[in-house]
Amino acid sequence: MKTQSELWGHLADHLGIEAVAPFQLAIGDGIATFAALLPQVGGPAGMIVDPDWGTIEPLSNALVETGFGYSAVTLDDTVTDEDARDMVRDWGWFGIAAKPDWL
């Protein structure tokens, strides 16, 4: 069974966007590890995704203050290509590179 980080990396490749999966961030008094960072969407610093809201919630204010978007979302076999595209569209494009055609 693939990890959430592996699934996010595969999805990003499939959609033609960037992903850093897993993603570690020095924030607050330590280092937080998230399933992935999608640096081209969700905010000027990118979208942090992780299936565990408990990982994101204590850092949510600091994430927003530093330009990140965040989402507690779990990828699984029920997520269709169109579902994934809609999710990324909702987060918004912040990338420097040209948007994928579907965006």
Secondary structure, DSSP 8 states (H G I E B T S, - for coil): ---HHHHHHHHHHHHT---BSSEEEEETTEEEEESEEETTBSSTTEEEEES-HHHHGGGHHHHHHTTEEEEE----TT--HHHHHHHHHHH-B--SS---TT-
